[in-house]
């Protein structure tokens, strides 16, 4: 940004271009002082582009927030491990609620295998960033989405009820 300080002795001898602001001190005094500010240098393209990007980002964020508030959560269907093992495709990418006992568990609690009388089911908690405490042999209720990867069935847990406490 440049600011020019010009002294003018005759009132009609100074002309400004369209990109300049000028402010005259009292006309008729000894040598009018003209302050000139070059707006072309202030409003460069980088500032304009940054402003446009900020406005677009705010608009997109607002639109996405409105969409998520209007979505009705899908209630999980209560199923057994046997239901999942026999009809995995029917439940793929859908929320379900499953009960069983923890038969094996990761040392840090980010995954476990739950079992009932009819089979075993791998439950992964890591994608939803939470863990549960050690709970081998305890009854557990899990809500999550069924996934099938490489013909293997698993449940990505979003909520785990263990000993009356719900995680996360």
Beta strands, then each sheet from edge to edge (+ up, - down):
strand 1: 3-8
strand 2: 20-24
strand 3: 32-38
strand 4: 77-79
strand 5: 95-105
strand 6: 111-116
strand 7: 119-124
strand 8: 139-149
strand 9: 152-162
strand 10: 165-167
sheet 1: 1+ 3- 2+
sheet 2: 4+ 5+ 6- 7+ 9+ 8-
sheet 3: 4+ 5+ 6- 7+ 9+ 10-
end
